[in-house]
């Protein structure tokens, strides 16, 4: 699975939680700086599990604070699970 597919999906998911247009969610910007909080983070973890079929730690957004770092972390795992 190409990283761009995951990156686009994550940007759109984050934008949805924050009620922002995807163009305002930079893949290299810390999600916390956009207003992403622990409630959003838990929801995103559930969405990742449902969409991509992998379990992720609820601390994902804190351990990997940008879309790009999440993509780097999950890209290989998603490819293995499909």
Rosetta constraint file for C-alpha pairs under 8 A:
AtomPair CA 1 CA 5 HARMONIC 7.16 0.50
AtomPair CA 1 CA 6 HARMONIC 7.94 0.50
AtomPair CA 1 CA 75 HARMONIC 7.64 0.50
AtomPair CA 1 CA 78 HARMONIC 7.49 0.50
AtomPair CA 1 CA 79 HARMONIC 5.67 0.50
AtomPair CA 2 CA 6 HARMONIC 7.09 0.50
AtomPair CA 2 CA 75 HARMONIC 7.90 0.50
AtomPair CA 3 CA 7 HARMONIC 5.98 0.50
AtomPair CA 3 CA 71 HARMONIC 6.51 0.50
AtomPair CA 3 CA 72 HARMONIC 8.00 0.50
AtomPair CA 3 CA 75 HARMONIC 6.11 0.50
AtomPair CA 4 CA 8 HARMONIC 5.95 0.50
AtomPair CA 5 CA 9 HARMONIC 6.20 0.50
AtomPair CA 6 CA 10 HARMONIC 6.07 0.50
AtomPair CA 6 CA 71 HARMONIC 6.57 0.50
AtomPair CA 6 CA 75 HARMONIC 7.44 0.50
AtomPair CA 7 CA 11 HARMONIC 6.13 0.50
AtomPair CA 7 CA 27 HARMONIC 7.47 0.50
AtomPair CA 7 CA 67 HARMONIC 6.61 0.50
AtomPair CA 7 CA 68 HARMONIC 7.03 0.50
AtomPair CA 7 CA 71 HARMONIC 6.13 0.50
AtomPair CA 8 CA 12 HARMONIC 6.19 0.50
AtomPair CA 9 CA 13 HARMONIC 6.09 0.50
AtomPair CA 10 CA 14 HARMONIC 6.01 0.50
AtomPair CA 10 CA 67 HARMONIC 6.56 0.50
AtomPair CA 11 CA 15 HARMONIC 6.01 0.50
AtomPair CA 11 CA 22 HARMONIC 5.99 0.50
AtomPair CA 11 CA 25 HARMONIC 6.14 0.50
AtomPair CA 11 CA 26 HARMONIC 7.67 0.50
AtomPair CA 11 CA 27 HARMONIC 6.91 0.50
AtomPair CA 11 CA 67 HARMONIC 6.87 0.50
AtomPair CA 12 CA 16 HARMONIC 6.09 0.50
AtomPair CA 12 CA 22 HARMONIC 5.48 0.50
AtomPair CA 13 CA 17 HARMONIC 6.40 0.50
AtomPair CA 13 CA 44 HARMONIC 7.35 0.50
AtomPair CA 14 CA 18 HARMONIC 6.22 0.50
AtomPair CA 14 CA 22 HARMONIC 7.92 0.50
AtomPair CA 14 CA 25 HARMONIC 7.41 0.50
AtomPair CA 14 CA 36 HARMONIC 7.91 0.50
AtomPair CA 14 CA 44 HARMONIC 7.66 0.50
AtomPair CA 15 CA 19 HARMONIC 5.64 0.50
AtomPair CA 15 CA 20 HARMONIC 4.82 0.50
AtomPair CA 15 CA 21 HARMONIC 5.87 0.50
AtomPair CA 15 CA 22 HARMONIC 5.17 0.50
AtomPair CA 15 CA 24 HARMONIC 7.68 0.50
AtomPair CA 15 CA 25 HARMONIC 6.37 0.50
AtomPair CA 16 CA 20 HARMONIC 6.46 0.50
AtomPair CA 16 CA 21 HARMONIC 7.79 0.50
AtomPair CA 16 CA 22 HARMONIC 7.96 0.50
AtomPair CA 17 CA 36 HARMONIC 7.94 0.50
AtomPair CA 17 CA 40 HARMONIC 6.40 0.50
AtomPair CA 18 CA 34 HARMONIC 7.86 0.50
AtomPair CA 18 CA 35 HARMONIC 7.19 0.50
AtomPair CA 18 CA 36 HARMONIC 6.93 0.50
AtomPair CA 20 CA 24 HARMONIC 6.47 0.50
AtomPair CA 20 CA 25 HARMONIC 7.60 0.50
AtomPair CA 21 CA 25 HARMONIC 7.43 0.50
AtomPair CA 25 CA 29 HARMONIC 7.34 0.50
AtomPair CA 25 CA 34 HARMONIC 7.76 0.50
AtomPair CA 26 CA 67 HARMONIC 7.77 0.50
AtomPair CA 27 CA 66 HARMONIC 6.19 0.50
AtomPair CA 27 CA 67 HARMONIC 4.71 0.50
AtomPair CA 27 CA 68 HARMONIC 5.30 0.50
AtomPair CA 28 CA 66 HARMONIC 5.54 0.50
AtomPair CA 28 CA 67 HARMONIC 6.36 0.50
AtomPair CA 28 CA 68 HARMONIC 5.76 0.50
AtomPair CA 28 CA 69 HARMONIC 7.96 0.50
AtomPair CA 29 CA 33 HARMONIC 7.36 0.50
AtomPair CA 29 CA 34 HARMONIC 7.91 0.50
AtomPair CA 29 CA 65 HARMONIC 7.97 0.50
AtomPair CA 29 CA 66 HARMONIC 5.58 0.50
AtomPair CA 29 CA 67 HARMONIC 7.51 0.50
AtomPair CA 30 CA 34 HARMONIC 7.07 0.50
AtomPair CA 30 CA 65 HARMONIC 5.17 0.50
AtomPair CA 30 CA 66 HARMONIC 4.74 0.50
AtomPair CA 30 CA 67 HARMONIC 7.90 0.50
AtomPair CA 31 CA 35 HARMONIC 6.72 0.50
AtomPair CA 31 CA 36 HARMONIC 5.37 0.50
AtomPair CA 31 CA 61 HARMONIC 7.53 0.50
AtomPair CA 31 CA 65 HARMONIC 5.94 0.50
AtomPair CA 31 CA 66 HARMONIC 5.68 0.50
AtomPair CA 31 CA 67 HARMONIC 7.61 0.50
AtomPair CA 32 CA 36 HARMONIC 4.71 0.50
AtomPair CA 32 CA 37 HARMONIC 6.42 0.50
AtomPair CA 32 CA 65 HARMONIC 7.40 0.50
AtomPair CA 36 CA 40 HARMONIC 5.95 0.50
AtomPair CA 36 CA 41 HARMONIC 7.05 0.50
AtomPair CA 37 CA 41 HARMONIC 6.15 0.50
AtomPair CA 38 CA 42 HARMONIC 6.16 0.50
AtomPair CA 39 CA 43 HARMONIC 6.37 0.50
AtomPair CA 40 CA 44 HARMONIC 6.11 0.50
AtomPair CA 41 CA 45 HARMONIC 6.23 0.50
AtomPair CA 41 CA 58 HARMONIC 6.98 0.50
AtomPair CA 41 CA 59 HARMONIC 7.73 0.50
AtomPair CA 41 CA 60 HARMONIC 7.59 0.50
AtomPair CA 41 CA 61 HARMONIC 6.12 0.50
AtomPair CA 42 CA 46 HARMONIC 6.42 0.50
AtomPair CA 42 CA 58 HARMONIC 5.83 0.50
AtomPair CA 43 CA 47 HARMONIC 6.18 0.50
AtomPair CA 44 CA 48 HARMONIC 6.07 0.50
AtomPair CA 45 CA 49 HARMONIC 6.21 0.50
AtomPair CA 45 CA 55 HARMONIC 7.91 0.50
AtomPair CA 45 CA 56 HARMONIC 6.14 0.50
AtomPair CA 45 CA 57 HARMONIC 7.30 0.50
AtomPair CA 45 CA 58 HARMONIC 6.26 0.50
AtomPair CA 45 CA 60 HARMONIC 7.48 0.50
AtomPair CA 46 CA 50 HARMONIC 6.13 0.50
AtomPair CA 47 CA 51 HARMONIC 5.88 0.50
AtomPair CA 48 CA 52 HARMONIC 5.49 0.50
AtomPair CA 48 CA 53 HARMONIC 7.13 0.50
AtomPair CA 48 CA 54 HARMONIC 7.04 0.50
AtomPair CA 48 CA 55 HARMONIC 7.78 0.50
AtomPair CA 48 CA 56 HARMONIC 7.61 0.50
AtomPair CA 49 CA 53 HARMONIC 4.85 0.50
AtomPair CA 49 CA 54 HARMONIC 4.92 0.50
AtomPair CA 49 CA 55 HARMONIC 5.37 0.50
AtomPair CA 49 CA 56 HARMONIC 6.91 0.50
AtomPair CA 50 CA 54 HARMONIC 7.76 0.50
AtomPair CA 52 CA 78 HARMONIC 6.47 0.50
AtomPair CA 53 CA 78 HARMONIC 7.64 0.50
AtomPair CA 53 CA 81 HARMONIC 7.00 0.50
AtomPair CA 53 CA 82 HARMONIC 7.97 0.50
AtomPair CA 54 CA 77 HARMONIC 7.58 0.50
AtomPair CA 54 CA 78 HARMONIC 6.84 0.50
AtomPair CA 54 CA 81 HARMONIC 6.98 0.50
AtomPair CA 56 CA 60 HARMONIC 6.72 0.50
AtomPair CA 59 CA 63 HARMONIC 6.01 0.50
AtomPair CA 60 CA 64 HARMONIC 5.79 0.50
AtomPair CA 60 CA 65 HARMONIC 7.79 0.50
AtomPair CA 60 CA 70 HARMONIC 7.54 0.50
AtomPair CA 61 CA 65 HARMONIC 5.01 0.50
AtomPair CA 61 CA 66 HARMONIC 7.35 0.50
AtomPair CA 61 CA 70 HARMONIC 7.50 0.50
AtomPair CA 64 CA 69 HARMONIC 5.23 0.50
AtomPair CA 64 CA 70 HARMONIC 5.37 0.50
AtomPair CA 64 CA 73 HARMONIC 7.67 0.50
AtomPair CA 65 CA 69 HARMONIC 6.62 0.50
AtomPair CA 65 CA 70 HARMONIC 7.25 0.50
AtomPair CA 66 CA 70 HARMONIC 6.26 0.50
AtomPair CA 67 CA 71 HARMONIC 6.11 0.50
AtomPair CA 68 CA 72 HARMONIC 6.20 0.50
AtomPair CA 69 CA 73 HARMONIC 6.15 0.50
AtomPair CA 70 CA 74 HARMONIC 5.96 0.50
AtomPair CA 71 CA 75 HARMONIC 5.34 0.50
AtomPair CA 72 CA 76 HARMONIC 7.70 0.50
AtomPair CA 73 CA 77 HARMONIC 7.68 0.50
AtomPair CA 74 CA 78 HARMONIC 6.02 0.50
AtomPair CA 75 CA 79 HARMONIC 6.37 0.50
AtomPair CA 76 CA 80 HARMONIC 6.36 0.50
AtomPair CA 77 CA 81 HARMONIC 6.34 0.50
AtomPair CA 78 CA 82 HARMONIC 6.48 0.50
